[in-house]
């Protein structure tokens, strides 16, 4: 996006990675910047959850939205020789063996932990009916799964694509509304009778109060870039699913996400106390 915007405007677009605070540092930098169109935020899934967890007071309402660019559905992944043929079998095993199944995929309270917590809630299980073994991401979790140290990983399909294609891992279900376009063989949770979806998303935003004319021009440029074959090829090559929502639809999506994750975070016991 930065490279293509630089070409479109003939001006430098410098990417600054503001890490820390579970996403709060970067999102705060985007919200607090001068609303002159010179600062664009790449917002992420954490914005929908961190204020419920007491990490930040920022919400989707603190920004003017340009467009959603990405949404990666969570998936339930097991070893090739795992005894569960589908999601229903795994959930039945969890219910019969509460507190024995070990799962991982990210840090406690991270996107994939919340995704599995929501799935369990929708299936009539409690968050602590399985053991969540926190890691620093999906890569170390997959290593733990292959080594037999945990039973299940919750992450996106692209993050485990190499091991899946090698036949080392199997996908039991994806947490999307419909089957994934690039992976049509994997059933959704809804097909197993569990009404649950969970996606990690990314999108572009401006500080609240940015000049409408400036924002409109940026929206047009971003829309054109997102529709280009080059952008779609880049995203696929790097393991990101392309999901485009323009500003109004994106804001509506974020409002719904905010409500969805509030319930999950409270049920999981991760909500801010007091």
Secondary structure, 3 states (H helix, E strand, C coil): CHHHHHHHHCCCCCCCCCCCHHHHHHHHHHHHCCCCCCCEEEEEHHHHCCCCCCCCCCCHHHEEEEEEEEEEEEEEEEECCCCCCCHHHHHHHHHHCCCCCEEECCCCCCHHHHHHHHHHHHCCCCHHHCEECCCCCHHHHHHHHHCCCCCEEEEECHHHHHHHHCCCEEEEEECCCCCECCECCCCECHHHCCCCCCEEEEEEEEECCCCHHHHHHHHHHHHHHHCCHHHHHHHHHCCCCEEEEEHHHHHHHHHHHHHHHHHHHHHHCCCCCC
